[in-house]
């Protein structure tokens, strides 16, 4: 009973943002707002989606990018107010929903094949 109530409240009051459909293996750019004192600026994070987890209001996605030769991962909640937009840059062809093995790959092995649309 209480689970239905929680789901109802999430559906009613949490604002849904219209992001493009993406999954693990896709390369996306996330634009989000950063507040520094009174100033706000938009920063972007471009990388490969490692996983999507959760559902509804608690859904999150993890993005991994290489900064120099150091891997950087960032977890974004789907309904984070600071999220401005998500751009889908490239669809990736992977066989799993969570590609944690991607962390150990380097060089040419770390390339994800592009999924061609018909």
Backbone atoms as SQL, in Angstrom:
CREATE TABLE atoms (id INTEGER PRIMARY KEY, chain TEXT, resi INTEGER, resn TEXT, atom TEXT, x REAL, y REAL, z REAL);
INSERT INTO atoms VALUES
  (1, 'A', 1, 'UNK', 'N', 0.819, -1.201, 0.000),
  (2, 'A', 1, 'UNK', 'CA', 0.000, 0.000, 0.000),
  (3, 'A', 1, 'UNK', 'C', 0.864, 1.268, 0.000),
  (4, 'A', 2, 'UNK', 'N', 1.851, 1.312, 0.894),
  (5, 'A', 2, 'UNK', 'CA', 2.678, 2.516, 0.988),
  (6, 'A', 2, 'UNK', 'C', 3.555, 2.688, -0.250),
  (7, 'A', 3, 'UNK', 'N', 3.954, 1.574, -0.890),
  (8, 'A', 3, 'UNK', 'CA', 4.746, 1.664, -2.113),
  (9, 'A', 3, 'UNK', 'C', 3.959, 2.333, -3.232),
  (10, 'A', 4, 'UNK', 'N', 2.643, 2.003, -3.307),
  (11, 'A', 4, 'UNK', 'CA', 1.794, 2.626, -4.315),
  (12, 'A', 4, 'UNK', 'C', 1.695, 4.132, -4.080),
  (13, 'A', 5, 'UNK', 'N', 1.624, 4.531, -2.821),
  (14, 'A', 5, 'UNK', 'CA', 1.533, 5.944, -2.471),
  (15, 'A', 5, 'UNK', 'C', 2.815, 6.684, -2.863),
  (16, 'A', 6, 'UNK', 'N', 3.970, 6.072, -2.585),
  (17, 'A', 6, 'UNK', 'CA', 5.253, 6.679, -2.948),
  (18, 'A', 6, 'UNK', 'C', 5.346, 6.838, -4.456),
  (19, 'A', 7, 'UNK', 'N', 4.955, 5.804, -5.183),
  (20, 'A', 7, 'UNK', 'CA', 5.001, 5.857, -6.648),
  (21, 'A', 7, 'UNK', 'C', 4.062, 6.943, -7.180),
  (22, 'A', 8, 'UNK', 'N', 2.882, 7.048, -6.587),
  (23, 'A', 8, 'UNK', 'CA', 1.917, 8.060, -7.003),
  (24, 'A', 8, 'UNK', 'C', 2.485, 9.466, -6.807),
  (25, 'A', 9, 'UNK', 'N', 3.084, 9.708, -5.654),
  (26, 'A', 9, 'UNK', 'CA', 3.641, 11.030, -5.357),
  (27, 'A', 9, 'UNK', 'C', 4.780, 11.345, -6.316),
  (28, 'A', 10, 'UNK', 'N', 5.634, 10.363, -6.598),
  (29, 'A', 10, 'UNK', 'CA', 6.739, 10.584, -7.538),
  (30, 'A', 10, 'UNK', 'C', 6.208, 10.913, -8.930),
  (31, 'A', 11, 'UNK', 'N', 5.208, 10.183, -9.368),
  (32, 'A', 11, 'UNK', 'CA', 4.649, 10.414, -10.705),
  (33, 'A', 11, 'UNK', 'C', 3.991, 11.788, -10.812),
  (34, 'A', 12, 'UNK', 'N', 3.321, 12.206, -9.726),
  (35, 'A', 12, 'UNK', 'CA', 2.576, 13.465, -9.760),
  (36, 'A', 12, 'UNK', 'C', 3.471, 14.696, -9.626),
  (37, 'A', 13, 'UNK', 'N', 4.403, 14.656, -8.681),
  (38, 'A', 13, 'UNK', 'CA', 5.098, 15.882, -8.294),
  (39, 'A', 13, 'UNK', 'C', 6.514, 16.018, -8.830),
  (40, 'A', 14, 'UNK', 'N', 7.147, 14.929, -9.220),
  (41, 'A', 14, 'UNK', 'CA', 8.503, 15.034, -9.764),
  (42, 'A', 14, 'UNK', 'C', 8.392, 15.378, -11.244),
  (43, 'A', 15, 'UNK', 'N', 9.039, 16.472, -11.633),
  (44, 'A', 15, 'UNK', 'CA', 8.945, 16.912, -13.030),
  (45, 'A', 15, 'UNK', 'C', 9.827, 16.036, -13.903),
  (46, 'A', 16, 'UNK', 'N', 9.253, 15.542, -14.962),
  (47, 'A', 16, 'UNK', 'CA', 9.992, 14.714, -15.916),
  (48, 'A', 16, 'UNK', 'C', 10.662, 15.616, -16.937),
  (49, 'A', 17, 'UNK', 'N', 11.939, 15.356, -17.190),
  (50, 'A', 17, 'UNK', 'CA', 12.643, 16.100, -18.221),
  (51, 'A', 17, 'UNK', 'C', 12.666, 15.238, -19.479),
  (52, 'A', 18, 'UNK', 'N', 12.571, 15.881, -20.617),
  (53, 'A', 18, 'UNK', 'CA', 12.510, 15.118, -21.871),
  (54, 'A', 18, 'UNK', 'C', 13.915, 14.975, -22.455),
  (55, 'A', 19, 'UNK', 'N', 14.625, 13.976, -21.957),
  (56, 'A', 19, 'UNK', 'CA', 15.953, 13.655, -22.468),
  (57, 'A', 19, 'UNK', 'C', 15.819, 12.604, -23.553),
  (58, 'A', 20, 'UNK', 'N', 16.780, 12.544, -24.482),
  (59, 'A', 20, 'UNK', 'CA', 16.720, 11.489, -25.500),
  (60, 'A', 20, 'UNK', 'C', 16.923, 10.119, -24.858),
  (61, 'A', 21, 'UNK', 'N', 16.440, 9.106, -25.513),
  (62, 'A', 21, 'UNK', 'CA', 16.579, 7.738, -25.011),
  (63, 'A', 21, 'UNK', 'C', 18.023, 7.309, -25.191),
  (64, 'A', 22, 'UNK', 'N', 18.684, 6.904, -24.105),
  (65, 'A', 22, 'UNK', 'CA', 20.059, 6.420, -24.190),
  (66, 'A', 22, 'UNK', 'C', 20.240, 5.230, -23.266),
  (67, 'A', 23, 'UNK', 'N', 21.281, 4.439, -23.540),
  (68, 'A', 23, 'UNK', 'CA', 21.548, 3.247, -22.750),
  (69, 'A', 23, 'UNK', 'C', 23.054, 3.077, -22.602),
  (70, 'A', 24, 'UNK', 'N', 23.466, 2.003, -21.955),
  (71, 'A', 24, 'UNK', 'CA', 24.890, 1.745, -21.756),
  (72, 'A', 24, 'UNK', 'C', 25.584, 1.599, -23.103),
  (73, 'A', 25, 'UNK', 'N', 26.781, 2.175, -23.213),
  (74, 'A', 25, 'UNK', 'CA', 27.544, 2.114, -24.450),
  (75, 'A', 25, 'UNK', 'C', 27.399, 3.349, -25.309),
  (76, 'A', 26, 'UNK', 'N', 26.363, 4.144, -25.063),
  (77, 'A', 26, 'UNK', 'CA', 26.162, 5.368, -25.837),
  (78, 'A', 26, 'UNK', 'C', 27.098, 6.464, -25.333),
  (79, 'A', 27, 'UNK', 'N', 27.535, 7.314, -26.237),
  (80, 'A', 27, 'UNK', 'CA', 28.334, 8.478, -25.868),
  (81, 'A', 27, 'UNK', 'C', 27.399, 9.679, -25.806),
  (82, 'A', 28, 'UNK', 'N', 27.369, 10.334, -24.649),
  (83, 'A', 28, 'UNK', 'CA', 26.470, 11.470, -24.479),
  (84, 'A', 28, 'UNK', 'C', 27.230, 12.660, -23.903),
  (85, 'A', 29, 'UNK', 'N', 26.662, 13.839, -24.090),
  (86, 'A', 29, 'UNK', 'CA', 27.170, 15.056, -23.472),
  (87, 'A', 29, 'UNK', 'C', 26.088, 15.569, -22.538),
  (88, 'A', 30, 'UNK', 'N', 26.450, 15.764, -21.271),
  (89, 'A', 30, 'UNK', 'CA', 25.509, 16.257, -20.268),
  (90, 'A', 30, 'UNK', 'C', 25.882, 17.697, -19.934),
  (91, 'A', 31, 'UNK', 'N', 24.932, 18.604, -20.084),
  (92, 'A', 31, 'UNK', 'CA', 25.137, 20.002, -19.730),
  (93, 'A', 31, 'UNK', 'C', 24.469, 20.253, -18.387),
  (94, 'A', 32, 'UNK', 'N', 25.234, 20.789, -17.428),
  (95, 'A', 32, 'UNK', 'CA', 24.666, 21.040, -16.108),
  (96, 'A', 32, 'UNK', 'C', 25.182, 22.371, -15.573),
  (97, 'A', 33, 'UNK', 'N', 24.411, 22.920, -14.654),
  (98, 'A', 33, 'UNK', 'CA', 24.682, 24.243, -14.121),
  (99, 'A', 33, 'UNK', 'C', 25.532, 24.131, -12.864),
  (100, 'A', 34, 'UNK', 'N', 26.531, 25.025, -12.754),
  (101, 'A', 34, 'UNK', 'CA', 27.379, 25.072, -11.574),
  (102, 'A', 34, 'UNK', 'C', 27.252, 26.460, -10.967),
  (103, 'A', 35, 'UNK', 'N', 27.029, 26.507, -9.648),
  (104, 'A', 35, 'UNK', 'CA', 26.946, 27.790, -8.961),
  (105, 'A', 35, 'UNK', 'C', 28.263, 28.045, -8.246),
  (106, 'A', 36, 'UNK', 'N', 28.871, 29.202, -8.546),
  (107, 'A', 36, 'UNK', 'CA', 30.088, 29.621, -7.851),
  (108, 'A', 36, 'UNK', 'C', 29.801, 30.982, -7.246),
  (109, 'A', 37, 'UNK', 'N', 29.513, 31.013, -5.961),
  (110, 'A', 37, 'UNK', 'CA', 29.106, 32.268, -5.324),
  (111, 'A', 37, 'UNK', 'C', 27.758, 32.683, -5.857),
  (112, 'A', 38, 'UNK', 'N', 27.689, 33.912, -6.426),
  (113, 'A', 38, 'UNK', 'CA', 26.429, 34.370, -7.029),
  (114, 'A', 38, 'UNK', 'C', 26.347, 34.006, -8.509),
  (115, 'A', 39, 'UNK', 'N', 27.481, 33.653, -9.102),
  (116, 'A', 39, 'UNK', 'CA', 27.512, 33.365, -10.537),
  (117, 'A', 39, 'UNK', 'C', 27.101, 31.927, -10.813),
  (118, 'A', 40, 'UNK', 'N', 26.438, 31.722, -11.945),
  (119, 'A', 40, 'UNK', 'CA', 26.146, 30.366, -12.412),
  (120, 'A', 40, 'UNK', 'C', 26.702, 30.234, -13.822),
  (121, 'A', 41, 'UNK', 'N', 27.217, 29.060, -14.106),
  (122, 'A', 41, 'UNK', 'CA', 27.725, 28.801, -15.447),
  (123, 'A', 41, 'UNK', 'C', 27.364, 27.382, -15.840),
  (124, 'A', 42, 'UNK', 'N', 27.364, 27.127, -17.134),
  (125, 'A', 42, 'UNK', 'CA', 27.037, 25.804, -17.646),
  (126, 'A', 42, 'UNK', 'C', 28.325, 25.065, -17.977),
  (127, 'A', 43, 'UNK', 'N', 28.414, 23.853, -17.476),
  (128, 'A', 43, 'UNK', 'CA', 29.569, 23.010, -17.754),
  (129, 'A', 43, 'UNK', 'C', 29.056, 21.742, -18.413),
  (130, 'A', 44, 'UNK', 'N', 29.883, 21.119, -19.236),
  (131, 'A', 44, 'UNK', 'CA', 29.450, 19.873, -19.857),
  (132, 'A', 44, 'UNK', 'C', 30.404, 18.744, -19.507),
  (133, 'A', 45, 'UNK', 'N', 29.879, 17.532, -19.569),
  (134, 'A', 45, 'UNK', 'CA', 30.635, 16.314, -19.277),
  (135, 'A', 45, 'UNK', 'C', 30.298, 15.348, -20.397),
  (136, 'A', 46, 'UNK', 'N', 31.295, 15.015, -21.227),
  (137, 'A', 46, 'UNK', 'CA', 31.056, 14.130, -22.368),
  (138, 'A', 46, 'UNK', 'C', 31.773, 12.816, -22.122),
  (139, 'A', 47, 'UNK', 'N', 31.034, 11.713, -22.230),
  (140, 'A', 47, 'UNK', 'CA', 31.637, 10.413, -22.010),
  (141, 'A', 47, 'UNK', 'C', 30.695, 9.284, -22.383),
  (142, 'A', 48, 'UNK', 'N', 31.129, 8.076, -22.052),
  (143, 'A', 48, 'UNK', 'CA', 30.372, 6.861, -22.366),
  (144, 'A', 48, 'UNK', 'C', 29.509, 6.489, -21.169),
  (145, 'A', 49, 'UNK', 'N', 28.255, 6.133, -21.434),
  (146, 'A', 49, 'UNK', 'CA', 27.354, 5.708, -20.370),
  (147, 'A', 49, 'UNK', 'C', 27.766, 4.309, -19.933),
  (148, 'A', 50, 'UNK', 'N', 28.102, 4.168, -18.650),
  (149, 'A', 50, 'UNK', 'CA', 28.509, 2.878, -18.088),
  (150, 'A', 50, 'UNK', 'C', 27.277, 2.096, -17.639),
  (151, 'A', 51, 'UNK', 'N', 26.328, 2.802, -17.011),
  (152, 'A', 51, 'UNK', 'CA', 25.131, 2.125, -16.525),
  (153, 'A', 51, 'UNK', 'C', 24.000, 3.117, -16.310),
  (154, 'A', 52, 'UNK', 'N', 22.783, 2.577, -16.297),
  (155, 'A', 52, 'UNK', 'CA', 21.600, 3.293, -15.824),
  (156, 'A', 52, 'UNK', 'C', 21.011, 2.435, -14.736),
  (157, 'A', 53, 'UNK', 'N', 20.631, 3.036, -13.629),
  (158, 'A', 53, 'UNK', 'CA', 20.060, 2.229, -12.545),
  (159, 'A', 53, 'UNK', 'C', 18.928, 2.978, -11.881),
  (160, 'A', 54, 'UNK', 'N', 18.071, 2.224, -11.215),
  (161, 'A', 54, 'UNK', 'CA', 16.928, 2.809, -10.533),
  (162, 'A', 54, 'UNK', 'C', 15.775, 3.035, -11.488),
  (163, 'A', 55, 'UNK', 'N', 14.703, 3.601, -10.967),
  (164, 'A', 55, 'UNK', 'CA', 13.544, 3.907, -11.806),
  (165, 'A', 55, 'UNK', 'C', 12.794, 5.076, -11.193),
  (166, 'A', 56, 'UNK', 'N', 12.042, 5.748, -12.028),
  (167, 'A', 56, 'UNK', 'CA', 11.242, 6.867, -11.546),
  (168, 'A', 56, 'UNK', 'C', 12.096, 8.021, -11.066),
  (169, 'A', 57, 'UNK', 'N', 11.802, 8.506, -9.872),
  (170, 'A', 57, 'UNK', 'CA', 12.483, 9.681, -9.333),
  (171, 'A', 57, 'UNK', 'C', 13.907, 9.384, -8.903),
  (172, 'A', 58, 'UNK', 'N', 14.211, 8.118, -8.649),
  (173, 'A', 58, 'UNK', 'CA', 15.536, 7.774, -8.132),
  (174, 'A', 58, 'UNK', 'C', 16.473, 7.241, -9.211),
  (175, 'A', 59, 'UNK', 'N', 16.117, 7.407, -10.476),
  (176, 'A', 59, 'UNK', 'CA', 16.956, 6.875, -11.551),
  (177, 'A', 59, 'UNK', 'C', 18.236, 7.697, -11.703),
  (178, 'A', 60, 'UNK', 'N', 19.361, 6.991, -11.875),
  (179, 'A', 60, 'UNK', 'CA', 20.651, 7.654, -12.083),
  (180, 'A', 60, 'UNK', 'C', 21.358, 7.018, -13.268),
  (181, 'A', 61, 'UNK', 'N', 22.342, 7.734, -13.802),
  (182, 'A', 61, 'UNK', 'CA', 23.191, 7.160, -14.841),
  (183, 'A', 61, 'UNK', 'C', 24.628, 7.570, -14.581),
  (184, 'A', 62, 'UNK', 'N', 25.555, 6.666, -14.932),
  (185, 'A', 62, 'UNK', 'CA', 26.976, 6.890, -14.702),
  (186, 'A', 62, 'UNK', 'C', 27.670, 7.087, -16.040),
  (187, 'A', 63, 'UNK', 'N', 28.504, 8.118, -16.126),
  (188, 'A', 63, 'UNK', 'CA', 29.249, 8.416, -17.344),
  (189, 'A', 63, 'UNK', 'C', 30.732, 8.333, -17.036),
  (190, 'A', 64, 'UNK', 'N', 31.494, 7.783, -17.964),
  (191, 'A', 64, 'UNK', 'CA', 32.950, 7.674, -17.808),
  (192, 'A', 64, 'UNK', 'C', 33.628, 8.356, -18.978),
  (193, 'A', 65, 'UNK', 'N', 34.649, 9.156, -18.661),
  (194, 'A', 65, 'UNK', 'CA', 35.454, 9.776, -19.714),
  (195, 'A', 65, 'UNK', 'C', 36.913, 9.688, -19.309),
  (196, 'A', 66, 'UNK', 'N', 37.787, 9.820, -20.281),
  (197, 'A', 66, 'UNK', 'CA', 39.218, 9.830, -20.012),
  (198, 'A', 66, 'UNK', 'C', 39.689, 11.275, -19.996),
  (199, 'A', 67, 'UNK', 'N', 40.361, 11.649, -18.922),
  (200, 'A', 67, 'UNK', 'CA', 40.943, 12.976, -18.810),
  (201, 'A', 67, 'UNK', 'C', 42.450, 12.775, -18.758),
  (202, 'A', 68, 'UNK', 'N', 43.097, 12.988, -19.896),
  (203, 'A', 68, 'UNK', 'CA', 44.504, 12.614, -20.010),
  (204, 'A', 68, 'UNK', 'C', 44.575, 11.103, -20.042),
  (205, 'A', 69, 'UNK', 'N', 45.294, 10.509, -19.098),
  (206, 'A', 69, 'UNK', 'CA', 45.275, 9.042, -19.004),
  (207, 'A', 69, 'UNK', 'C', 44.664, 8.584, -17.683),
  (208, 'A', 70, 'UNK', 'N', 43.788, 9.422, -17.118),
  (209, 'A', 70, 'UNK', 'CA', 43.072, 9.092, -15.890),
  (210, 'A', 70, 'UNK', 'C', 41.589, 8.989, -16.227),
  (211, 'A', 71, 'UNK', 'N', 40.952, 7.911, -15.785),
  (212, 'A', 71, 'UNK', 'CA', 39.523, 7.747, -16.010),
  (213, 'A', 71, 'UNK', 'C', 38.733, 8.525, -14.966),
  (214, 'A', 72, 'UNK', 'N', 37.702, 9.249, -15.419),
  (215, 'A', 72, 'UNK', 'CA', 36.855, 10.023, -14.524),
  (216, 'A', 72, 'UNK', 'C', 35.421, 9.545, -14.707),
  (217, 'A', 73, 'UNK', 'N', 34.759, 9.202, -13.613),
  (218, 'A', 73, 'UNK', 'CA', 33.361, 8.782, -13.672),
  (219, 'A', 73, 'UNK', 'C', 32.523, 9.752, -12.873),
  (220, 'A', 74, 'UNK', 'N', 31.311, 9.975, -13.343),
  (221, 'A', 74, 'UNK', 'CA', 30.406, 10.870, -12.638),
  (222, 'A', 74, 'UNK', 'C', 29.012, 10.275, -12.686),
  (223, 'A', 75, 'UNK', 'N', 28.317, 10.314, -11.563),
  (224, 'A', 75, 'UNK', 'CA', 26.959, 9.791, -11.467),
  (225, 'A', 75, 'UNK', 'C', 25.994, 10.977, -11.458),
  (226, 'A', 76, 'UNK', 'N', 25.028, 10.941, -12.365),
  (227, 'A', 76, 'UNK', 'CA', 24.029, 11.998, -12.456),
  (228, 'A', 76, 'UNK', 'C', 22.655, 11.437, -12.123),
  (229, 'A', 77, 'UNK', 'N', 21.916, 12.046, -11.199),
  (230, 'A', 77, 'UNK', 'CA', 20.501, 11.692, -11.033),
  (231, 'A', 77, 'UNK', 'C', 19.709, 12.227, -12.226),
  (232, 'A', 78, 'UNK', 'N', 18.725, 11.468, -12.685),
  (233, 'A', 78, 'UNK', 'CA', 17.940, 11.880, -13.854),
  (234, 'A', 78, 'UNK', 'C', 17.177, 13.172, -13.605),
  (235, 'A', 79, 'UNK', 'N', 16.666, 13.364, -12.388),
  (236, 'A', 79, 'UNK', 'CA', 15.849, 14.553, -12.142),
  (237, 'A', 79, 'UNK', 'C', 16.604, 15.603, -11.329),
  (238, 'A', 80, 'UNK', 'N', 17.927, 15.682, -11.511),
  (239, 'A', 80, 'UNK', 'CA', 18.723, 16.707, -10.854),
  (240, 'A', 80, 'UNK', 'C', 18.329, 18.074, -11.421),
  (241, 'A', 81, 'UNK', 'N', 17.985, 19.033, -10.567),
  (242, 'A', 81, 'UNK', 'CA', 17.538, 20.338, -11.073),
  (243, 'A', 81, 'UNK', 'C', 18.599, 21.058, -11.902),
  (244, 'A', 82, 'UNK', 'N', 19.881, 20.811, -11.618),
  (245, 'A', 82, 'UNK', 'CA', 20.958, 21.494, -12.333),
  (246, 'A', 82, 'UNK', 'C', 21.164, 20.953, -13.745),
  (247, 'A', 83, 'UNK', 'N', 20.612, 19.772, -14.056),
  (248, 'A', 83, 'UNK', 'CA', 20.754, 19.216, -15.406),
  (249, 'A', 83, 'UNK', 'C', 19.978, 20.083, -16.391),
  (250, 'A', 84, 'UNK', 'N', 20.665, 20.553, -17.419),
  (251, 'A', 84, 'UNK', 'CA', 19.990, 21.384, -18.416),
  (252, 'A', 84, 'UNK', 'C', 19.572, 20.572, -19.626),
  (253, 'A', 85, 'UNK', 'N', 20.545, 19.857, -20.220),
  (254, 'A', 85, 'UNK', 'CA', 20.174, 19.018, -21.354),
  (255, 'A', 85, 'UNK', 'C', 21.162, 17.879, -21.526),
  (256, 'A', 86, 'UNK', 'N', 20.714, 16.858, -22.226),
  (257, 'A', 86, 'UNK', 'CA', 21.539, 15.694, -22.538),
  (258, 'A', 86, 'UNK', 'C', 21.535, 15.538, -24.051),
  (259, 'A', 87, 'UNK', 'N', 22.728, 15.495, -24.645),
  (260, 'A', 87, 'UNK', 'CA', 22.856, 15.300, -26.091),
  (261, 'A', 87, 'UNK', 'C', 23.374, 13.910, -26.366),
  (262, 'A', 88, 'UNK', 'N', 22.744, 13.211, -27.263),
  (263, 'A', 88, 'UNK', 'CA', 23.210, 11.892, -27.673),
  (264, 'A', 88, 'UNK', 'C', 24.171, 12.075, -28.834),
  (265, 'A', 89, 'UNK', 'N', 25.456, 11.766, -28.614),
  (266, 'A', 89, 'UNK', 'CA', 26.465, 11.967, -29.654),
  (267, 'A', 89, 'UNK', 'C', 26.608, 10.739, -30.542),
  (268, 'A', 90, 'UNK', 'N', 26.606, 9.549, -29.937),
  (269, 'A', 90, 'UNK', 'CA', 26.840, 8.323, -30.708),
  (270, 'A', 90, 'UNK', 'C', 26.204, 7.149, -29.980),
  (271, 'A', 91, 'UNK', 'N', 25.548, 6.298, -30.743),
  (272, 'A', 91, 'UNK', 'CA', 24.988, 5.071, -30.163),
  (273, 'A', 91, 'UNK', 'C', 26.068, 4.003, -30.174),
  (274, 'A', 92, 'UNK', 'N', 26.169, 3.246, -29.092),
  (275, 'A', 92, 'UNK', 'CA', 27.193, 2.216, -28.997),
  (276, 'A', 92, 'UNK', 'C', 26.589, 0.829, -29.025),
  (277, 'A', 93, 'UNK', 'N', 27.342, -0.111, -29.582),
  (278, 'A', 93, 'UNK', 'CA', 26.874, -1.497, -29.656),
  (279, 'A', 93, 'UNK', 'C', 27.567, -2.299, -28.553),
  (280, 'A', 94, 'UNK', 'N', 26.829, -2.562, -27.475),
  (281, 'A', 94, 'UNK', 'CA', 27.341, -3.376, -26.374),
  (282, 'A', 94, 'UNK', 'C', 26.300, -4.440, -26.050),
  (283, 'A', 95, 'UNK', 'N', 26.763, -5.498, -25.393),
  (284, 'A', 95, 'UNK', 'CA', 25.870, -6.623, -25.115),
  (285, 'A', 95, 'UNK', 'C', 25.318, -6.612, -23.695),
  (286, 'A', 96, 'UNK', 'N', 25.760, -5.676, -22.880),
  (287, 'A', 96, 'UNK', 'CA', 25.351, -5.673, -21.485),
  (288, 'A', 96, 'UNK', 'C', 24.699, -4.347, -21.107),
  (289, 'A', 97, 'UNK', 'N', 23.937, -4.372, -20.013),
  (290, 'A', 97, 'UNK', 'CA', 23.287, -3.163, -19.528),
  (291, 'A', 97, 'UNK', 'C', 24.227, -2.357, -18.640),
  (292, 'A', 98, 'UNK', 'N', 25.218, -3.029, -18.060),
  (293, 'A', 98, 'UNK', 'CA', 26.197, -2.349, -17.207),
  (294, 'A', 98, 'UNK', 'C', 27.581, -2.781, -17.648),
  (295, 'A', 99, 'UNK', 'N', 28.331, -1.866, -18.207),
  (296, 'A', 99, 'UNK', 'CA', 29.607, -2.239, -18.829),
  (297, 'A', 99, 'UNK', 'C', 30.788, -1.843, -17.937),
  (298, 'A', 100, 'UNK', 'N', 30.865, -2.445, -16.757),
  (299, 'A', 100, 'UNK', 'CA', 31.952, -2.143, -15.832),
  (300, 'A', 100, 'UNK', 'C', 33.292, -2.657, -16.348),
  (301, 'A', 101, 'UNK', 'N', 33.276, -3.651, -17.234),
  (302, 'A', 101, 'UNK', 'CA', 34.524, -4.156, -17.813),
  (303, 'A', 101, 'UNK', 'C', 35.237, -3.070, -18.614),
  (304, 'A', 102, 'UNK', 'N', 34.510, -2.052, -19.008),
  (305, 'A', 102, 'UNK', 'CA', 35.042, -0.938, -19.795),
  (306, 'A', 102, 'UNK', 'C', 36.140, -0.183, -19.026),
  (307, 'A', 103, 'UNK', 'N', 36.081, -0.247, -17.694),
  (308, 'A', 103, 'UNK', 'CA', 37.061, 0.456, -16.860),
  (309, 'A', 103, 'UNK', 'C', 38.472, -0.081, -17.048),
  (310, 'A', 104, 'UNK', 'N', 38.597, -1.378, -17.293),
  (311, 'A', 104, 'UNK', 'CA', 39.920, -2.001, -17.403),
  (312, 'A', 104, 'UNK', 'C', 40.514, -1.892, -18.809),
  (313, 'A', 105, 'UNK', 'N', 39.698, -1.536, -19.798),
  (314, 'A', 105, 'UNK', 'CA', 40.173, -1.509, -21.172),
  (315, 'A', 105, 'UNK', 'C', 40.951, -0.231, -21.471),
  (316, 'A', 106, 'UNK', 'N', 42.020, -0.381, -22.268),
  (317, 'A', 106, 'UNK', 'CA', 42.802, 0.783, -22.671),
  (318, 'A', 106, 'UNK', 'C', 43.081, 0.712, -24.171),
  (319, 'A', 107, 'UNK', 'N', 43.422, 1.839, -24.754),
  (320, 'A', 107, 'UNK', 'CA', 43.806, 1.892, -26.160),
  (321, 'A', 107, 'UNK', 'C', 42.669, 1.550, -27.102),
  (322, 'A', 108, 'UNK', 'N', 42.995, 0.759, -28.132),
  (323, 'A', 108, 'UNK', 'CA', 41.998, 0.412, -29.147),
  (324, 'A', 108, 'UNK', 'C', 40.905, -0.487, -28.593),
  (325, 'A', 109, 'UNK', 'N', 41.233, -1.262, -27.553),
  (326, 'A', 109, 'UNK', 'CA', 40.225, -2.144, -26.947),
  (327, 'A', 109, 'UNK', 'C', 39.093, -1.342, -26.315),
  (328, 'A', 110, 'UNK', 'N', 39.383, -0.105, -25.920),
  (329, 'A', 110, 'UNK', 'CA', 38.390, 0.729, -25.247),
  (330, 'A', 110, 'UNK', 'C', 37.446, 1.411, -26.218),
  (331, 'A', 111, 'UNK', 'N', 37.562, 1.121, -27.517),
  (332, 'A', 111, 'UNK', 'CA', 36.641, 1.675, -28.509),
  (333, 'A', 111, 'UNK', 'C', 35.344, 0.864, -28.479),
  (334, 'A', 112, 'UNK', 'N', 34.238, 1.558, -28.528),
  (335, 'A', 112, 'UNK', 'CA', 32.941, 0.882, -28.617),
  (336, 'A', 112, 'UNK', 'C', 32.435, 1.072, -30.034),
  (337, 'A', 113, 'UNK', 'N', 32.035, -0.026, -30.662),
  (338, 'A', 113, 'UNK', 'CA', 31.553, 0.057, -32.040),
  (339, 'A', 113, 'UNK', 'C', 30.272, 0.884, -32.093),
  (340, 'A', 114, 'UNK', 'N', 30.140, 1.652, -33.170),
  (341, 'A', 114, 'UNK', 'CA', 28.963, 2.475, -33.323),
  (342, 'A', 114, 'UNK', 'C', 27.819, 1.636, -33.863),
  (343, 'A', 115, 'UNK', 'N', 26.647, 1.863, -33.300),
  (344, 'A', 115, 'UNK', 'CA', 25.443, 1.153, -33.742),
  (345, 'A', 115, 'UNK', 'C', 24.862, 1.913, -34.923),
  (346, 'A', 116, 'UNK', 'N', 24.803, 1.283, -36.055),
  (347, 'A', 116, 'UNK', 'CA', 24.278, 1.929, -37.270),
  (348, 'A', 116, 'UNK', 'C', 22.763, 1.808, -37.297),
  (349, 'A', 117, 'UNK', 'N', 22.102, 2.925, -37.561),
  (350, 'A', 117, 'UNK', 'CA', 20.647, 2.885, -37.688),
  (351, 'A', 117, 'UNK', 'C', 20.273, 2.640, -39.133),
  (352, 'A', 118, 'UNK', 'N', 19.167, 1.943, -39.325),
  (353, 'A', 118, 'UNK', 'CA', 18.730, 1.623, -40.679),
  (354, 'A', 118, 'UNK', 'C', 17.772, 2.661, -41.185);
